[in-house]
Amino acid sequence: MKNFSWGHGVVIALAAFIIFILSMMFLFPNGQKNSEMVTDNYYEEELKYQDVIDAKKRADQLEEKPQYTQNAGGITISFPKDYNNSNTSVKFVLNRTDDQNLDVKKSVQLNPSQSFTIPAQVLKPGNYTLRLMWTKDKTDYRMDFDVIWK
């Protein structure tokens, strides 16, 4: 048996490092799949972001805010019972954090109980960001919710 010298150790360490790097390249070739931007119009929306900040601030200052609940039927967003929905338009965007093909965007009308439901049929288990936007008397409001659909 030959004597083991520091030169042998360097060669073994270098070979182990090369094998490690090559294994990482072949085992994880695509990195994180479905890592997408939240929106395709990122730069245009960035320019309008002060409006978003103002809308969120106005929503935070409301005494009674819309709430969301989940059940087997879907996600229900409820506005306060005494909310007068005349001169109001409501829309939402439900962004899937890992696959934009599962995003849901829609304008809705509130039902008589001042709520609306996103049906479970359009939802797949996972993490979503619910962006609720409404305009009442030409004033914009916005609230964001983190939603985990199971």
N, C-alpha and C positions, 0 to 999 in steps of 0.2 A: 504494500500500500504506500502511495506517495505521501510525502509530507504536504500538509495543507498550509498554504502561505496566504498572505494578505492579497496577493494578486488573484488567487482563486476566489477569495471572498468578494472582491470587486466584480469579477466576471459573473459570479452567481447572483449578486445583488442587481447588476445591470440586466441580466437575462430575466430575472423575476419581475423587474420593473417593466421591461418590454412586453412580457407575457401579460402582465396586468393591464397595460394600456391597450393592447390588442384585444384582450377579452372584453374590455369596456366598449370598444368600438363595435364589436360584433354582437355582443349581448344586448346593448342598448343603442341600436343604430339610429332610431328616429327621435330620441330624446322624449320630451313630453308631447304626446300626440294631442291634437285638438287644442293647442294653446293658441288662442285667437284673440284679436283685439275685441274689446267690448262692442265697438261700433265701427262701421266702415267709414263713416264721416267724422273721424276723430278730430281733425283740425278745425272743421267748420263748427262742430259742437264745442270745442275748446274756446272759440271766440265768443260764444253765447253763454259761457259758463257763469258769468256774473248774474244773468237772469235766473239761472238755476239756484244760485246761492240766495238770491232775494226771495224766490218762491219758497225755498225750504225755510228761510227765516220767518216768513209770514205764516207758514203752516205751524211752525213751532210755537208761535205766539197765540194760536187759537186756544180757547179754553177747552173746547171739546174737539178731539181729533178723530179722524177715521181710524177704525181698528180692523185687523184682519183675524180670521179664525180659520181653522182647517178641520174638515171632517171627511168622511168617506166620499161625499159628493163633490168635493173640491175645496177651493179656497174662496171664502166669502169676505168681501170688504164691506163694512157697514159704516155709514156716515151717521152722525148724531141724529136721534129721532126727530128733533125739532128743526132739522136742517131743511131749509127751503131750497129745493133744487131748480127753481125757475131761474132763468139766466145762468145756467150752469152746464158746462160740458165736462165730461169725465173721460179720461183715457188712462190706460195702463200699459206698461211694458214689463213682461216677465222674462228676464234674461237668464238663460241657463249658463252657469259659469264655465262649463267645460265643452259645450257644443251649441253653437249659435243656431243650428238647424232646429233646435227644440225651443227657440224663443217664441213667445206669444205677444203680439202687439194688437191692441184693439181700442176703439172708442166704444163706450157703453152708455146706456141709459139706466138711471137708478130705478129700481122697482118701487112700489108704494111704501115698502118698509125702509126706504133710503139705503138700499144695499144692492150688490150684484155679486154673482158667483162665477168664478173661473172653473169650468167643469173638470172633474178628475180625468176625463177621457183625453184631454190635451196635455196632461202632465205625466212625466216619467219620473221615477224615483231619483232624487238628487238635490243639489243645491241650486237655488234660484235667488235672484235679486228682483224684488217687486218694486217697480217705480210707479207710484200712483201720482198722476198729475190731474189737476182740475182747475177750471177757470170759472170764477163766479163774479158776476158784475164787472167783467173785463179785468179782473185781478187774478194772477196766476198763483197757484199753490202746488207744492210738491212734497211728497213723503216717500222715503225709501225704506223697505223692509227686507231683511234677510230671511229667506224661507227655505226650510228643509222639507221636501216632500218625500214621504216614505210609502 
